[in-house]
Amino acid sequence: MSNNRIKFASKLGLIAAAAGSAVGLGNIWRFPSQVADGGGAIFILLYIGCILFFGIPLMMGEFIIGRSGRANASGSFQKLAPGTRWKWVGRLGILTAFLILGFYVVVCAWTMEYILQSATGQLMSLENFAHNFNELRQNSTRQIVWVLAFTLLTAFFILSGVKRGIEQSAKILMPLLFLILIVLGIRSLTLPGASEGLEFLFKPNIKTVKSTIFLDAMGQAFFSLSLGMGAMTTYGSYFRDDSNLRQTAVQVSVLDGLVAVLAGVVIFPAAFALTQLPDTIVSSLVAGGPGLLFITIPELFNQLPLSSLWSTLFFVLLAVAALTSAISLMEVVTSYLHEEFDMLRRNAVTFVAMGIAILGVLASISPTFFDVLDNTTAKVMLPLSGFFISLFIGWYLDRKITFAQLTNDGKLPMSVRFLQSYVFILKYIAPIAIVLIFIYGILF
Ligand code: PHE
C-alpha cells in the first residue's frame, strides 16, 4: 500500500496535523455561537452524539480512503473505484473546502485585527466590546486587508512543505492554546453569576430548543471534525503505513470535542455573568451571533490583571489554530490541482489563494454572503458528502481493504465483530440518520 508520497514523519506528527486541522475556529468561535443559537445543553448532547455515531466512524473512513488511495481527495476515489462516478464525491469535498475558506478567512481576519488591538492596548481601553465588533464588521477596508494578509500567510505555509510547516507549529502551540483555555475557564467559572451560564450549557431545557437543532448539531460536528471536505482524506494519504487509523480518529475526535466544550465553559459563564440583561439573556446571546466570541472574550480579559497581555496571547494562539485548519483546507484544493491538472504546486497555491481572496473579500463586505457560505457548506454540502462517504465504505469498498487499513495489514488486533459493526454503521446507521436529519431540518 506504499508509494513514494511524502509522509508525516512521526506518530505525534500525524495526530498533531489531523488535530491541527480539526481544532480551529470551528471549536472556539463557531461552536459557542451555535450553542447560543441552538439553546444550550440539548444542542451539546446532540453534537456529542453526532461525533460518536458518525463523526468517529467517518473520520476513520476518510483515513481509509486517503491512505489506501494515496492521492488527493478526488484521486483517491478514482484509484479505489476506477471508471466510476465516485470521484465526484471527492470533488464535492474539494469544492466545499474552497467555499469554507471563503468565509473562514474572514473570521481569521477578525482574529488578526484583535491581535493588533490587544497588543496596542486599544482593545482593553474600550467600554463597549459589542460596538467595537460591529464597527469592525462594517469596516470593509480593514477586513479586506487582513483577509489578504491571512490568505498570503496560509499560502506561504503551504509552500514551505507539508511536514515542516504543519507538524512543527501544531505540536508546540496547540497544547498552549489548551492551557490558556483552561485558565480562562477557571476565571470564567469563578465570576459571580457564572452558574447561570453553566446551567445553560449543561442543563437541558426544552423551551430554548429550535426545530433546526438536529441539522445544526450535525453540521457543527462535521465542520469541527473537518469531515466531508476531503481534509482528512488528504491527510490520510500522507499517513505512514504503520499509523493506527482507529486510534488516531478516536484521539482527534475526542480532543476536538473537548476543546469545543472547554470553549463553551469559557464563554457562557462569562457571557451570563458579564451581560447586564438577565431576563433576555438567551436572546442577547443569540444576538451575539458570529460576534459572540469577539465580544465575550475581551469582557472576560477585562476581569484579569495584565489583560492586554493575556488577550494578545489568546488571539495569537487562536490565529495559529485557525492557520493550521486553513492550511489543511487549502491543501485539499492545492493537492487536487497539483495532482490532477499537473500544475506546479506553486501555481496551484497562487491560483487557489486568488480564488479565496475574492470570496473572502465578498464575505467581508456582505454578511449575507458570509452566512450563505457558512450555512450551505456546514448544513448541506458536508452532510451530503458524509452521506456518500459512508455509502462508499459501507457498500462499495472491498471489505478486505477496510480490514487491511484498520489493522495495518493484520498487524493490529481487531475482532471480526468490530469490523462488522463498523461496516454496519456506515452501511445503514450513518446514511439513514444523515438523511432523516436533513429532511427534518429542511421541512421544519
Ligand atoms: N475543523 C476546522 C475548525 O474547526 C475547520 C475546518 C473545516 C478545517 C474543514 C478543515 C476542513 O475550525
Boltz pocket constraint, residues with backbone or C-beta under 6 A from the ligand:
constraints:
  - pocket:
      binder: B
      contacts: [[A, 21], [A, 22], [A, 23], [A, 24], [A, 25], [A, 26], [A, 27], [A, 100], [A, 222], [A, 223], [A, 224], [A, 225], [A, 226], [A, 227], [A, 229], [A, 231], [A, 321], [A, 325], [A, 326], [A, 328], [A, 329]]
      max_distance: 6.0
